[in-house]
């Protein structure tokens, strides 16, 4: 897209605050939420077509629909279950971008222009028990690696880094978007390594 066209696109600021439960040990960073009309709950990965909470349901409960509940004739993710789960598992969540432009009016990484990056170092200072940083998509992986000074590993891989004298491990996980060409079960297998549970 030409710069002149991009200049006419409004900037969207992140609609959620970072979710930083007490004692958080894992920080998951996506790119940016979808447009509000695609939300099924007021939390991260809210689009019912996104498989993040199905991945977690498979890993921890053996049920991809553990976090899914009826919503009239449709379905939504259960906010209370998801928040309780993240709190108990000490999973902090935010996104790699604080402000973006949607170049194609969707949430695809390929069509997001990051206007303001999240200060990941500042975020990690708020969760001192965290030693694991996770990207849940390509654009977030690139953003995190750029800020923290390492190369992006292959999908499903990891690399170690040191920040302010602390050792961390960074995981490049497959995207939970259904546009990413990998079966749900294979995604769950990849994500299971974050939690030291059998896949």
Backbone torsions as a table, in degrees:
resi	resn	phi	psi	omega
1	UNK	NA	137.0	179.5
2	UNK	-66.0	149.5	-178.7
3	UNK	-58.7	-36.8	-179.4
4	UNK	-62.8	-37.2	177.5
5	UNK	-69.7	-42.2	179.6
6	UNK	-61.6	-33.8	-179.1
7	UNK	-62.4	-24.5	-178.2
8	UNK	-88.0	-4.8	-178.8
9	UNK	-87.6	130.8	-178.1
10	UNK	-68.2	150.3	175.8
11	UNK	-85.9	131.4	175.6
12	UNK	-104.1	128.9	174.3
13	UNK	-93.7	153.1	-176.1
14	UNK	-60.3	129.6	-175.7
15	UNK	-83.3	-7.9	-177.0
16	UNK	-120.9	152.5	171.3
17	UNK	-83.4	152.4	175.1
18	UNK	-55.8	138.0	176.3
19	UNK	-94.2	110.0	-172.6
20	UNK	-129.0	79.9	-179.0
21	UNK	-66.4	153.6	179.8
22	UNK	-58.1	133.4	178.6
23	UNK	76.1	15.8	-176.7
24	UNK	-53.5	132.8	-178.1
25	UNK	-113.2	-16.9	-178.9
26	UNK	-128.3	133.0	174.1
27	UNK	-113.9	114.8	177.7
28	UNK	-99.3	129.7	-178.6
29	UNK	-126.9	115.4	171.6
30	UNK	-90.4	-157.2	179.1
31	UNK	-97.3	-60.5	-177.2
32	UNK	-170.6	147.7	-179.2
33	UNK	-67.5	158.4	173.1
34	UNK	-70.5	175.0	176.5
35	UNK	-62.9	149.5	-172.4
36	UNK	-54.8	-34.5	-177.5
37	UNK	-66.4	-12.8	178.6
38	UNK	-95.9	2.4	-178.1
39	UNK	-80.6	141.0	172.1
40	UNK	-111.5	-5.0	174.6
41	UNK	-160.3	162.6	-179.1
42	UNK	-91.6	67.4	-179.8
43	UNK	-158.5	-178.1	-176.7
44	UNK	-72.8	150.4	-176.1
45	UNK	52.3	56.2	-172.5
46	UNK	-84.2	-15.5	-177.7
47	UNK	-70.9	124.5	-177.8
48	UNK	-62.0	-17.8	176.5
49	UNK	-83.5	-11.6	177.0
50	UNK	-82.7	142.3	-171.9
51	UNK	-99.9	10.1	-177.6
52	UNK	-55.2	-47.9	-175.3
53	UNK	-77.7	-20.9	170.8
54	UNK	-71.8	-38.1	176.1
55	UNK	-59.3	-47.9	-179.8
56	UNK	-67.0	-35.7	176.5
57	UNK	-61.8	-42.6	178.3
58	UNK	-64.9	-45.1	-176.0
59	UNK	-63.9	-47.3	-170.3
60	UNK	-98.4	-22.9	-175.3
61	UNK	-127.1	-1.5	-178.7
62	UNK	65.0	21.6	-175.1
63	UNK	-142.7	109.6	-177.7
64	UNK	-64.2	-19.9	-178.9
65	UNK	-102.6	17.8	-177.5
66	UNK	-58.1	-37.3	-176.9
67	UNK	-96.1	5.2	-177.4
68	UNK	-96.9	139.9	177.0
69	UNK	-140.8	155.7	178.8
70	UNK	-63.6	147.7	176.3
71	UNK	-140.7	80.4	-171.7
72	UNK	67.4	-125.9	178.4
73	UNK	-87.8	-0.2	-179.4
74	UNK	-117.1	-163.9	179.2
75	UNK	-134.1	159.8	176.1
76	UNK	-146.5	166.5	172.1
77	UNK	-84.0	142.9	-178.9
78	UNK	-81.8	107.8	-177.8
79	UNK	-54.2	-48.7	-175.8
80	UNK	-61.1	-42.9	179.6
81	UNK	-65.7	-42.0	-177.9
82	UNK	-65.7	-45.8	-178.9
83	UNK	-66.2	-41.7	177.6
84	UNK	-61.1	-43.4	178.9
85	UNK	-60.8	-50.4	-178.0
86	UNK	-63.5	-36.7	178.1
87	UNK	-65.9	-47.1	-178.5
88	UNK	-66.8	-36.9	-178.9
89	UNK	-87.9	1.3	176.1
90	UNK	58.2	49.1	179.3
91	UNK	-105.9	116.0	173.1
92	UNK	-90.0	147.8	-177.2
93	UNK	-139.9	135.2	166.8
94	UNK	-155.8	-160.6	178.8
95	UNK	-130.4	159.6	-176.7
96	UNK	-75.0	-14.3	179.2
97	UNK	-119.2	137.3	174.7
98	UNK	-94.8	-23.8	-179.9
99	UNK	-150.8	138.7	-176.9
100	UNK	-141.5	168.0	164.1
101	UNK	-117.3	134.5	175.9
102	UNK	-91.1	104.5	-175.2
103	UNK	-72.6	-24.3	-179.2
104	UNK	-126.0	19.9	174.4
105	UNK	61.8	33.0	174.9
106	UNK	-143.7	-173.1	-176.4
107	UNK	-102.5	8.2	-178.9
108	UNK	-61.5	133.8	177.4
109	UNK	-53.7	-38.9	-176.1
110	UNK	-63.1	-22.1	-175.8
111	UNK	-115.0	19.9	175.2
112	UNK	-104.5	129.1	172.3
113	UNK	-105.3	115.7	-179.1
114	UNK	-76.8	121.6	-179.9
115	UNK	-94.8	-36.0	178.9
116	UNK	-141.1	122.1	177.5
117	UNK	-77.9	151.1	169.5
118	UNK	-71.6	138.9	175.0
119	UNK	-80.4	93.2	-173.9
120	UNK	-67.7	-35.9	177.4
121	UNK	-60.1	-44.4	179.6
122	UNK	-64.8	-37.7	179.3
123	UNK	-64.0	-43.9	-179.7
124	UNK	-65.5	-29.7	177.7
125	UNK	-65.7	-24.5	-179.6
126	UNK	-81.5	-14.7	-179.4
127	UNK	-128.1	75.6	-171.4
128	UNK	-63.6	-18.4	178.7
129	UNK	-83.1	-9.2	-176.0
130	UNK	-75.6	132.4	174.0
131	UNK	-131.5	5.2	-178.1
132	UNK	-128.2	122.9	178.2
133	UNK	-115.9	134.2	-173.6
134	UNK	-128.1	130.5	169.5
135	UNK	-98.8	140.7	-179.2
136	UNK	-112.8	26.1	178.2
137	UNK	-178.7	167.9	-175.1
138	UNK	-65.6	-47.5	-176.8
139	UNK	-66.7	-39.1	178.1
140	UNK	-65.8	-38.5	178.8
141	UNK	-60.6	-45.3	179.8
142	UNK	-63.3	-42.0	-179.3
143	UNK	-64.1	-46.8	-179.4
144	UNK	-62.8	-47.0	-178.7
145	UNK	-62.2	-39.4	178.9
146	UNK	-62.8	-45.2	-178.1
147	UNK	-68.6	-39.5	-171.5
148	UNK	-98.1	-5.5	169.0
149	UNK	81.3	46.3	173.3
150	UNK	-144.5	169.1	178.8
151	UNK	-82.9	146.3	178.4
152	UNK	-72.0	123.4	176.7
153	UNK	-73.7	170.5	177.6
154	UNK	-67.9	160.8	179.8
155	UNK	-58.2	128.5	-177.6
156	UNK	90.5	-6.9	-178.0
157	UNK	-97.7	-179.4	179.7
158	UNK	-147.3	165.5	174.7
159	UNK	-146.8	153.1	179.7
160	UNK	-101.3	149.2	176.8
161	UNK	-149.0	162.1	179.6
162	UNK	-118.5	133.6	-180.0
163	UNK	-137.5	122.8	-178.9
164	UNK	52.0	39.4	176.8
165	UNK	80.8	0.9	179.9
166	UNK	-105.7	143.3	177.1
167	UNK	-90.0	134.2	178.7
168	UNK	-129.4	160.3	171.2
169	UNK	-122.5	130.3	178.5
170	UNK	-106.5	128.5	178.4
171	UNK	-111.5	132.2	173.7
172	UNK	-100.9	97.1	-177.7
173	UNK	-88.5	156.0	174.3
174	UNK	-64.1	148.7	177.6
175	UNK	-62.7	141.9	176.3
176	UNK	-83.3	-2.9	175.6
177	UNK	-66.6	143.0	177.7
178	UNK	-70.8	-12.3	176.1
179	UNK	-72.7	-19.3	179.2
180	UNK	-78.0	125.4	-170.1
181	UNK	-79.3	73.6	176.4
182	UNK	-150.9	138.5	-179.6
183	UNK	-65.2	150.4	-179.1
184	UNK	-54.0	-44.0	-177.8
185	UNK	-62.5	-37.3	178.8
186	UNK	-70.1	-36.6	175.6
187	UNK	-63.7	-43.6	178.9
188	UNK	-61.2	-39.1	178.2
189	UNK	-61.2	-41.7	178.8
190	UNK	-66.3	-47.0	-177.3
191	UNK	-67.9	-25.6	-176.7
192	UNK	-61.7	-25.3	-179.3
193	UNK	-66.5	-19.4	178.8
194	UNK	-69.7	-25.4	-170.0
195	UNK	-115.1	3.5	179.5
196	UNK	54.9	42.0	175.5
197	UNK	-118.3	152.7	178.4
198	UNK	-61.5	140.8	179.5
199	UNK	-86.7	NA	NA
